[in-house]
Amino acid sequence: MRYLSYLRRNWRGRDVLFEPLCRKPADVFDDDASTMTVLNLSSLEARVDELISALGDLADENRALRDQQSNLLAERAALIEKSELARSRVESMIARLKAMEVSS
């Protein structure tokens, strides 16, 4: 961020050199109670960038975990169905064995 002088048209339409009231960003924040320097701003900007990056990573991880959960739920449903089928087959075999035992 640069604070430089620049040309600006005055009310007469002439170009005049305009210089901002503050020459450096630190001048904007120099107060008695709190001092925010350029370093604080750049470190804050770096931290915000880190948080945005972390947010993207977490969103990707969250999406992957949701996909994994969906796959696991589908696999669980298939296994429950197989288990029920096996149970019904075993019950029918037991019933047939009992019927054979009674008839002999």
MIPATI-469237 format. One record per residue: residue number from 1; residue in one letter; x, y, z of N, C-alpha, C in turn. Coordinates in steps of 0.02 Angstrom, whole numbers, plus 32768, in hexadecimal, padded with zeros to 4 digits. Layout:
# MIPATI-469237
+-------+-------+------+------+------+------+------+------+------+------+------+
! kekol ! fimar !   nX !   nY !   nZ !  caX !  caY !  caZ !   cX !   cY !   cZ !
+-------+-------+------+------+------+------+------+------+------+------+------+
!   NUM !     A !    X !    Y !    Z !    X !    Y !    Z !    X !    Y !    Z !
...
+-------+-------+------+------+------+------+------+------+------+------+------+
***
This chain:
# MIPATI-469237
+-------+-------+------+------+------+------+------+------+------+------+------+
! kekol ! fimar !   nX !   nY !   nZ !  caX !  caY !  caZ !   cX !   cY !   cZ !
+-------+-------+------+------+------+------+------+------+------+------+------+
!     1 !     M ! 802A ! 7FC6 ! 8000 ! 8000 ! 8000 ! 8000 ! 802D ! 803E ! 8000 !
!     2 !     R ! 8023 ! 8069 ! 7FD0 ! 804D ! 80A4 ! 7FCC ! 8022 ! 80E2 ! 7FD4 !
!     3 !     Y ! 803C ! 8111 ! 7FF9 ! 801C ! 8151 ! 8002 ! 8048 ! 8185 ! 7FE1 !
!     4 !     L ! 8037 ! 8196 ! 7FA4 ! 805F ! 81C6 ! 7F7E ! 8034 ! 8203 ! 7F6D !
!     5 !     S ! 8057 ! 8237 ! 7F5B ! 8035 ! 8272 ! 7F42 ! 8019 ! 8263 ! 7EFD !
!     6 !     Y ! 7FE3 ! 8283 ! 7EEB ! 7FC8 ! 827A ! 7EA9 ! 7FA5 ! 82B9 ! 7E92 !
!     7 !     L ! 7F99 ! 82BD ! 7E51 ! 7F78 ! 82F8 ! 7E36 ! 7F2D ! 82F2 ! 7E3D !
!     8 !     R ! 7F0F ! 832B ! 7E4B ! 7EC7 ! 832C ! 7E53 ! 7EAD ! 836E ! 7E37 !
!     9 !     R ! 7E74 ! 836B ! 7E19 ! 7E57 ! 83A9 ! 7DFD ! 7E36 ! 83D1 ! 7E35 !
!    10 !     N ! 7E46 ! 8411 ! 7E38 ! 7E25 ! 843C ! 7E69 ! 7DE3 ! 8457 ! 7E4D !
!    11 !     W ! 7DC4 ! 8481 ! 7E71 ! 7D82 ! 849A ! 7E5D ! 7D86 ! 84C6 ! 7E1F !
!    12 !     R ! 7DC0 ! 84DE ! 7E0E ! 7DC8 ! 8507 ! 7DD1 ! 7DD7 ! 84DB ! 7D95 !
!    13 !     G ! 7DE1 ! 849A ! 7DA0 ! 7DF0 ! 846E ! 7D69 ! 7E3A ! 8467 ! 7D5B !
!    14 !     R ! 7E62 ! 8484 ! 7D85 ! 7EAA ! 847F ! 7D7D ! 7EC5 ! 8443 ! 7DA4 !
!    15 !     D ! 7EFA ! 8424 ! 7D8A ! 7F1B ! 83EE ! 7DAE ! 7F48 ! 840A ! 7DE4 !
!    16 !     V ! 7F3E ! 83F2 ! 7E21 ! 7F68 ! 8408 ! 7E58 ! 7F84 ! 83CA ! 7E7A !
!    17 !     L ! 7FBE ! 83D2 ! 7E9A ! 7FDC ! 839B ! 7EBE ! 7FB7 ! 8391 ! 7F00 !
!    18 !     F ! 7F9E ! 8355 ! 7F0A ! 7F79 ! 8345 ! 7F46 ! 7FA2 ! 8315 ! 7F70 !
!    19 !     E ! 7FAC ! 8326 ! 7FAF ! 7FD0 ! 82FA ! 7FDC ! 7FA1 ! 82E6 ! 8014 !
!    20 !     P ! 7F9B ! 82A6 ! 8020 ! 7F6E ! 828F ! 8056 ! 7F86 ! 82A9 ! 8099 !
!    21 !     L ! 7F58 ! 82AB ! 80C9 ! 7F69 ! 82C2 ! 810B ! 7F9A ! 8294 ! 812D !
!    22 !     C ! 7F94 ! 8254 ! 8121 ! 7FC3 ! 8225 ! 8140 ! 7FF2 ! 820A ! 810A !
!    23 !     R ! 8031 ! 8206 ! 811A ! 8063 ! 81EF ! 80EA ! 806F ! 81A4 ! 80EF !
!    24 !     K ! 8062 ! 8186 ! 8127 ! 806D ! 813F ! 812F ! 8032 ! 8121 ! 8155 !
!    25 !     P ! 8024 ! 80E2 ! 814C ! 7FEA ! 80C4 ! 816C ! 7FEB ! 80C8 ! 81B7 !
!    26 !     A ! 8025 ! 80C6 ! 81D6 ! 8029 ! 80C7 ! 821F ! 800C ! 8108 ! 823B !
!    27 !     D ! 8011 ! 813F ! 8215 ! 7FF7 ! 817F ! 822D ! 7FAC ! 817C ! 8238 !
!    28 !     V ! 7F8A ! 8152 ! 8212 ! 7F41 ! 814E ! 8218 ! 7F2D ! 8132 ! 825B !
!    29 !     F ! 7F56 ! 8105 ! 8277 ! 7F42 ! 80E0 ! 82B2 ! 7F66 ! 80F6 ! 82F2 !
!    30 !     D ! 7F8F ! 812A ! 82EF ! 7FB2 ! 813F ! 832A ! 7F82 ! 8163 ! 8359 !
!    31 !     D ! 7F6D ! 8141 ! 838D ! 7F42 ! 815D ! 83C1 ! 7F66 ! 8153 ! 8403 !
!    32 !     D ! 7F4F ! 8178 ! 8435 ! 7F6C ! 8170 ! 8478 ! 7F5A ! 812B ! 8495 !
!    33 !     A ! 7F1D ! 8116 ! 848B ! 7F05 ! 80D8 ! 84AA ! 7F1E ! 809A ! 8486 !
!    34 !     S ! 7F1C ! 809C ! 8444 ! 7F30 ! 805F ! 841F ! 7F59 ! 8073 ! 83E3 !
!    35 !     T ! 7F8B ! 804A ! 83D4 ! 7FB6 ! 8056 ! 839B ! 7FB6 ! 8019 ! 836F !
!    36 !     M ! 7F9C ! 8023 ! 8332 ! 7F9C ! 7FEC ! 8301 ! 7FCE ! 7FFE ! 82CB !
!    37 !     T ! 8001 ! 7FD7 ! 82C5 ! 8036 ! 7FE6 ! 8294 ! 802B ! 7FBE ! 8255 !
!    38 !     V ! 8054 ! 7FCD ! 8225 ! 8052 ! 7FAA ! 81E5 ! 8061 ! 7F60 ! 81F0 !
!    39 !     L ! 808F ! 7F51 ! 821F ! 809E ! 7F0C ! 822E ! 8061 ! 7EE7 ! 8249 !
!    40 !     N ! 803B ! 7F09 ! 8274 ! 7FFF ! 7EEA ! 828E ! 7FCD ! 7EDC ! 8256 !
!    41 !     L ! 7FC7 ! 7F0B ! 8229 ! 7F99 ! 7F01 ! 81F1 ! 7FB0 ! 7EC8 ! 81C4 !
!    42 !     S ! 7FF1 ! 7EC5 ! 81B6 ! 8009 ! 7E90 ! 818A ! 8004 ! 7E4C ! 81AD !
!    43 !     S ! 8011 ! 7E4A ! 81EE ! 800A ! 7E0A ! 8212 ! 7FC0 ! 7DF6 ! 8215 !
!    44 !     L ! 7F95 ! 7E27 ! 821E ! 7F4D ! 7E18 ! 821D ! 7F37 ! 7DFF ! 81D9 !
!    45 !     E ! 7F50 ! 7E1E ! 81A4 ! 7F41 ! 7E08 ! 8160 ! 7F5A ! 7DC1 ! 8154 !
!    46 !     A ! 7F96 ! 7DB3 ! 816D ! 7FB2 ! 7D6F ! 8165 ! 7F88 ! 7D3D ! 818B !
!    47 !     R ! 7F72 ! 7D4F ! 81C7 ! 7F48 ! 7D22 ! 81EF ! 7F05 ! 7D16 ! 81CD !
!    48 !     V ! 7EE7 ! 7D4A ! 81B1 ! 7EA8 ! 7D42 ! 818D ! 7EB2 ! 7D14 ! 8152 !
!    49 !     D ! 7EE9 ! 7D1C ! 812D ! 7EF8 ! 7CEF ! 80F5 ! 7EFF ! 7CA7 ! 810C !
!    50 !     E ! 7F21 ! 7C9D ! 8146 ! 7F28 ! 7C5A ! 8161 ! 7EE4 ! 7C3D ! 8173 !
!    51 !     L ! 7EB9 ! 7C65 ! 8191 ! 7E77 ! 7C4E ! 81A4 ! 7E4D ! 7C3D ! 8167 !
!    52 !     I ! 7E53 ! 7C64 ! 8133 ! 7E2D ! 7C56 ! 80F5 ! 7E46 ! 7C15 ! 80D7 !
!    53 !     S ! 7E87 ! 7C0B ! 80D8 ! 7EA4 ! 7BCC ! 80BF ! 7E8C ! 7B91 ! 80E9 !
!    54 !     A ! 7E8D ! 7B9A ! 812B ! 7E76 ! 7B65 ! 8158 ! 7E2D ! 7B56 ! 814C !
!    55 !     L ! 7E06 ! 7B8A ! 8140 ! 7DBF ! 7B80 ! 8132 ! 7DB5 ! 7B56 ! 80F4 !
!    56 !     G ! 7DDB ! 7B65 ! 80C0 ! 7DD6 ! 7B3D ! 8082 ! 7DEA ! 7AF5 ! 808E !
!    57 !     D ! 7E20 ! 7AEA ! 80B5 ! 7E36 ! 7AA6 ! 80C5 ! 7E00 ! 7A81 ! 80EC !
!    58 !     L ! 7DE3 ! 7AA3 ! 811E ! 7DB0 ! 7A84 ! 8146 ! 7D71 ! 7A75 ! 811E !
!    59 !     A ! 7D60 ! 7AA0 ! 80F0 ! 7D26 ! 7A94 ! 80C5 ! 7D32 ! 7A56 ! 809A !
!    60 !     D ! 7D6F ! 7A50 ! 807E ! 7D80 ! 7A15 ! 8056 ! 7D7D ! 79D6 ! 8081 !
!    61 !     E ! 7D9A ! 79DA ! 80BD ! 7D9A ! 79A0 ! 80EA ! 7D52 ! 798D ! 80FE !
!    62 !     N ! 7D2A ! 79C0 ! 810B ! 7CE4 ! 79B4 ! 811E ! 7CBF ! 7991 ! 80E5 !
!    63 !     R ! 7CCA ! 79A8 ! 80A8 ! 7CAA ! 798A ! 806E ! 7CBF ! 7940 ! 8067 !
!    64 !     A ! 7D00 ! 7934 ! 8070 ! 7D1A ! 78EF ! 806B ! 7CFC ! 78C3 ! 80A2 !
!    65 !     L ! 7CF7 ! 78DE ! 80DF ! 7CDA ! 78B7 ! 8116 ! 7C90 ! 78A9 ! 810A !
!    66 !     R ! 7C6C ! 78D9 ! 80EE ! 7C25 ! 78CD ! 80DF ! 7C1D ! 7897 ! 80A9 !
!    67 !     D ! 7C49 ! 7899 ! 8077 ! 7C47 ! 7865 ! 8044 ! 7C57 ! 7821 ! 8062 !
!    68 !     Q ! 7C89 ! 781F ! 808E ! 7C9C ! 77E0 ! 80AF ! 7C62 ! 77C7 ! 80DA !
!    69 !     Q ! 7C42 ! 77F4 ! 80FE ! 7C09 ! 77E0 ! 8127 ! 7BD0 ! 77C4 ! 80FD !
!    70 !     S ! 7BC3 ! 77E4 ! 80C4 ! 7B8F ! 77CC ! 8097 ! 7BA0 ! 7786 ! 807E !
!    71 !     N ! 7BDF ! 777C ! 806B ! 7BF4 ! 773A ! 8053 ! 7BED ! 7705 ! 808A !
!    72 !     L ! 7C02 ! 7718 ! 80C7 ! 7BFE ! 76E8 ! 80FE ! 7BB5 ! 76D7 ! 8110 !
!    73 !     L ! 7B89 ! 7708 ! 810C ! 7B42 ! 76FB ! 8119 ! 7B25 ! 76CC ! 80E4 !
!    74 !     A ! 7B38 ! 76D6 ! 80A6 ! 7B20 ! 76AA ! 8071 ! 7B3C ! 7663 ! 807B !
!    75 !     E ! 7B7B ! 765E ! 808E ! 7B99 ! 761C ! 809B ! 7B77 ! 75FB ! 80D6 !
!    76 !     R ! 7B68 ! 7621 ! 810A ! 7B45 ! 7606 ! 8145 ! 7B00 ! 75EC ! 8132 !
!    77 !     A ! 7ADC ! 7611 ! 8109 ! 7A9A ! 75FB ! 80F3 ! 7A9F ! 75BA ! 80CC !
!    78 !     A ! 7AD1 ! 75B5 ! 80A1 ! 7ADB ! 7577 ! 807A ! 7AEB ! 753D ! 80A8 !
!    79 !     L ! 7B15 ! 7549 ! 80DB ! 7B27 ! 7513 ! 810A ! 7AEB ! 74FE ! 8134 !
!    80 !     I ! 7AC2 ! 752D ! 8148 ! 7A86 ! 751C ! 816E ! 7A57 ! 74F2 ! 8144 !
!    81 !     E ! 7A51 ! 7504 ! 8104 ! 7A26 ! 74DD ! 80D7 ! 7A41 ! 7496 ! 80CF !
!    82 !     K ! 7A83 ! 748F ! 80C7 ! 7AA1 ! 744D ! 80C1 ! 7A96 ! 7425 ! 8101 !
!    83 !     S ! 7A9E ! 7445 ! 813A ! 7A94 ! 7424 ! 817A ! 7A4C ! 740B ! 8182 !
!    84 !     E ! 7A1D ! 7434 ! 816F ! 79D7 ! 7420 ! 8172 ! 79C9 ! 73E4 ! 8144 !
!    85 !     L ! 79E6 ! 73E5 ! 8108 ! 79DE ! 73AE ! 80D9 ! 79FC ! 736E ! 80F6 !
!    86 !     A ! 7A37 ! 7373 ! 8113 ! 7A57 ! 7338 ! 8131 ! 7A2D ! 731F ! 816B !
!    87 !     R ! 7A13 ! 734C ! 8194 ! 79E9 ! 7338 ! 81CD ! 79AB ! 7313 ! 81B6 !
!    88 !     S ! 798B ! 732C ! 8182 ! 794E ! 730B ! 816A ! 795E ! 72C6 ! 814C !
!    89 !     R ! 7998 ! 72C0 ! 812B ! 79AC ! 727E ! 8111 ! 79BA ! 724D ! 8149 !
!    90 !     V ! 79DD ! 7264 ! 817D ! 79EB ! 7238 ! 81B5 ! 79AA ! 7223 ! 81D8 !
!    91 !     E ! 797C ! 7252 ! 81E0 ! 793D ! 7241 ! 8200 ! 7915 ! 720E ! 81D6 !
!    92 !     S ! 7917 ! 7217 ! 8193 ! 78F3 ! 71E7 ! 8169 ! 7915 ! 71A2 ! 816B !
!    93 !     M ! 7958 ! 719F ! 8170 ! 797B ! 715F ! 8176 ! 796A ! 713D ! 81B8 !
!    94 !     I ! 7967 ! 7164 ! 81ED ! 7955 ! 7148 ! 822F ! 790E ! 712C ! 822D !
!    95 !     A ! 78E1 ! 7152 ! 820D ! 789C ! 713A ! 8208 ! 7899 ! 70F9 ! 81E0 !
!    96 !     R ! 78BF ! 70F5 ! 81A9 ! 78BF ! 70B7 ! 8181 ! 78DD ! 707D ! 81A9 !
!    97 !     L ! 7912 ! 708B ! 81CE ! 7931 ! 7055 ! 81F7 ! 7900 ! 703D ! 822D !
!    98 !     K ! 78DC ! 706A ! 824C ! 78AB ! 7056 ! 827D ! 7873 ! 702D ! 825C !
!    99 !     A ! 785F ! 7041 ! 8221 ! 782B ! 701C ! 81FD ! 7843 ! 6FD6 ! 81EB !
!   100 !     M ! 7882 ! 6FD1 ! 81D6 ! 789F ! 6F8F ! 81C6 ! 78A4 ! 6F64 ! 8205 !
!   101 !     E ! 78B5 ! 6F82 ! 823D ! 78BC ! 6F5E ! 827B ! 7879 ! 6F44 ! 8293 !
!   102 !     V ! 7846 ! 6F6C ! 828D ! 7802 ! 6F58 ! 82A1 ! 77EA ! 6F1F ! 8274 !
!   103 !     S ! 77F7 ! 6F23 ! 8234 ! 77DF ! 6EF0 ! 8205 ! 7804 ! 6EAE ! 820B !
!   104 !     S ! 783F ! 6EAE ! 8227 ! 7862 ! 6E6E ! 822B ! 7853 ! 6E4A ! 826A !
+-------+-------+------+------+------+------+------+------+------+------+------+
***
